[in-house]
């Protein structure tokens, strides 16, 4: 692998290498979780459903914002063959906060054979970031208990207490970044900095040895597509392999922490709280997987996207250099302008009404967070990137309501320190070629960002 993070010729697997056969269990799980949905999306697209383009059109994946504008022009709530969609800030907020909507897909009534297929699809599979009992798919009261046990550790004070460690890790990683750049040539910022900072912090939170940082980076990359719907069989196999490896390691790790706890946050979660209640082993695994798939990847995307935006808007970067106190608000504007998480989904618990539209129990609503963050009813000139925007923090990139992102404070801290430190250390930083987008739909960011540190 070269300094840009790309594989060299000797690292590329031979195309003739035989792939292991797909077992019937894997095929069944993929069909239940993704295959049927892929078929539904393809069918909807053939019948002219504009919403299906969000899943299938690579041009929309490259730049979804014109599509979001069209959805907003079509109405407050737009119906497709498979779901309803909204990009209006007020409607998205109502969905995210409303008791009428569930995060669990089993809320949707389906024919009995599909129910059986879903249940079979969960057999013999370790817990992933979107599998029960993950907080991402848990409703109250289970979610309330789960979050209460976790929040007692992820307090604002505890996260702010990590500031010196974030600053130290940034300094060390920026030293390594300089050494990785060959004769001031191109170096991949994602591989050598944006990816390593959040995975280093998650390793600290989980009490993971620093020497396993690269392994966790690989697991994080493997798990991130798990948040997408309609994965291909190949993608699903890679996600499943990553989940199995992480699950196996974590369960042994939890046993070690119970016997010999450290000063990391996970050690506090492994121990019972003051009332004697604690997270189960499955809940701990689900939480760790969620940190890897969502917490890690969103921060990688925040750092990569923030770097690209500031390099594309040098006048905004100059303002931050002149007034460094604006960095926290700059992070909010980066999150608003190009959200690391673009969409989510909710399921109607019962017949209800949204934006004057009657909805039936089980119908699916897709709140498009990236579109809501550019709603002109809330943000003046929403397509303009402006680090001085007074209401930038009104974005919905971290969701809202009961499922507001648990790691929002840590992501903000890493974004502020990570970007400020990068541009202070390398004031002449420039792009060295076209960046590469991640292939995911829910998560948006760069998987390759070539830069030069000096002119």
Phi, psi and omega in degrees: 000133183272183186293339179278357180089358178278153177288139171281170184302322182288342182273346185282125179299145177291135182297335183281351181297131182286135176271146178297145181295149178279120180287158180298327178294316179297316181297321179295314181296319179296317180300315183292322186270325189227324187299314180296321179293319177300320178296318179296319179295315180298319179295317179298321180295319179296333181268012173086017180289115182296328182294331180295339180297331179300328181273331193252332189274114180296334178293323177290322177297323180291322180212092185279352191289324172299323177296316178300319179300319180295319177299318180295321178293330181287340177151169179294328179219119188248131184266135170242182181288333183253336186198171170261151179228151176212141175239006179280131185302316183291323180288317176302316180299318179297320179294315184294328184262345190283139177289346182283354186238142182247155175264356186262122183296340179292353174296332183285121177289129181227162177302151183307317179301325179290321177301314179298317180297319178300315182294319177295326181293344179265356182288143172057033179235125176301161184286125177259181184291343178241021178255142173306138012262031179307140178300335183294335181235026179250134176257161172300150005274348180300318180297323182298314178296313182301310183294323179299320180291329181278320184297332180297342178259319182273054179281160178301322180294319180295319180293317179296331177294344177278353184306311179301324179290319177299316180298319179294316179295321177300314180299315181294316181292326177289327172299313180296324179299317178297321179288333182283338182285118183281109178051047180060023177275190184289146177220144182277114183294328180291312183292327189252356180211297186299326178279327186281328181297306181294325180290329175294319179291320178295323176299320178294316181298321182273359180070034183269138176301141181302328181296345179266009185302316180294323178297318178293328176298318178293318178295320178298318178295325180289325185275337187302322178293349181299338179282346180278157174257150175071041178294150171289165180299320179297316178298316182298320180297320179292319177298314181298319179296317178297318179297317180297315181295315180295317180302314181299319181289318185297318184296323173291324179295318179298320179297320179294320181291326178295324180281327184215075184293149177254199179260013179281164183293325181296324178301325178291327179285329179292326180281153177295152175283186181298333179269007180084355182272143178212167180289145175284168178300319179295321179294321177296318178298315180298319179296315179297319177297322179293321176298321181289313187281319185258306184298319181288307186294323180296323180287323173303314181293323177299315181291316180293313180295319179299318178298312181297318180295317182290325176291329178280346180231073185301332179293327177288322177294320178298322178296320179293325177292324179284328183227076185298344177294349179274357184302316179302319179289329177298321177298318178298321180290325175298315179298322180289313189292322182213081190299135175297334175244120188266322184218163171214187181215146175225155185235132182292123178288324183207172175303134184208185178226138180221126181053037179078005182251126177287134178239145178263156177306134177091349179290150186256132176243130178253101174283118182270095185300318180299324178287319179298328180288351176238030178285118182294345176289343182245321185243118179294135180046063194294337181277355180274135176271117187218107183289351177264003183304124188290329182248029181303328184289354178281006178295165181245024184297335178259019183069201182197162179076210185298332183259024174302137189305124180296327184263018183301317182296320179291320178298317178298317181297313180294322178296314181297306184290319183297315181287315180299316181295321180299311184282337173286319181287321183235076184294342180260018181304133178220158173291143181245014181160174181291132177285160180248132180279149172292150181279000183282159180257314181293314178267136183235128179176194182251140171257357179207120182223088182286130181226160168248138184274336181226159178299000000 
